[in-house]
Amino acid sequence: MAFTFVIPDEEADKSRKWRQEHNKVCPQTDVGAIGGKFTWLFTPTSLGCILRLKCACGEELDLTNYENW
């Protein structure tokens, strides 16, 4: 069984803006050779998929579009 998660354009734009602003104030600078500073969290539910973006420093952005549920 395979799962595919799609990040809609609106949420992708929000995440890009948040990452740019967050990088200006984030204390986490050591992210390793292959990156990994940000983790995408997808939680499928019976109503829809919860979408969050988490930084290695602990800050998190909820990108879920609850209006579409």
C-alpha positions as CSV (number, residue, x, y, z in Angstrom):
1,M,0.0,0.0,0.0
2,A,1.3,3.4,-0.9
3,F,0.2,6.9,0.1
4,T,0.7,10.1,-1.9
5,F,0.2,13.4,-0.2
6,V,-0.3,16.6,-2.3
7,I,0.4,20.1,-1.0
8,P,-2.0,22.5,-2.7
9,D,-0.6,25.7,-4.2
10,E,-2.1,27.9,-1.6
11,E,-0.5,25.9,1.3
12,A,2.8,25.7,-0.6
13,D,2.9,29.5,-0.9
14,K,2.1,29.9,2.8
15,S,4.9,27.4,3.8
16,R,7.4,29.1,1.5
17,K,6.7,32.5,3.1
18,W,6.7,31.1,6.6
19,R,10.1,29.4,6.0
20,Q,11.6,32.6,4.7
21,E,10.5,34.6,7.6
22,H,11.2,31.9,10.2
23,N,14.8,31.5,8.9
24,K,15.5,35.1,9.8
25,V,14.8,34.4,13.5
26,C,15.4,30.7,13.9
27,P,18.2,29.7,16.3
28,Q,18.6,26.3,14.5
29,T,21.4,26.7,11.9
30,D,23.0,23.3,11.9
31,V,20.8,21.2,9.6
32,G,23.3,18.6,8.4
33,A,24.7,17.8,5.0
34,I,21.3,16.9,3.4
35,G,19.1,19.5,5.1
36,G,16.3,18.2,7.3
37,K,15.6,21.4,9.1
38,F,11.9,21.2,8.2
39,T,9.6,18.2,8.5
40,W,6.3,17.9,6.7
41,L,3.7,16.1,8.9
42,F,0.7,14.6,7.1
43,T,-2.1,13.1,9.3
44,P,-4.9,11.5,7.4
45,T,-8.3,11.6,9.1
46,S,-11.8,10.6,8.1
47,L,-12.6,14.3,7.4
48,G,-9.4,15.3,5.6
49,C,-5.7,15.5,5.9
50,I,-4.0,17.6,8.6
51,L,-0.9,19.3,7.2
52,R,1.8,20.8,9.4
53,L,5.3,22.0,8.8
54,K,7.7,21.7,11.7
55,C,11.2,23.3,12.1
56,A,14.0,21.5,13.9
57,C,13.8,24.3,16.5
58,G,10.3,23.2,17.5
59,E,8.3,26.0,15.8
60,E,5.3,24.6,13.9
61,L,2.9,25.9,11.2
62,D,-0.5,24.4,10.7
63,L,-1.3,24.5,7.0
64,T,-4.5,22.6,7.1
65,N,-7.3,24.1,5.1
66,Y,-10.2,23.3,7.5
67,E,-12.6,25.2,5.4
68,N,-12.5,22.4,2.7
69,W,-13.6,19.8,5.2
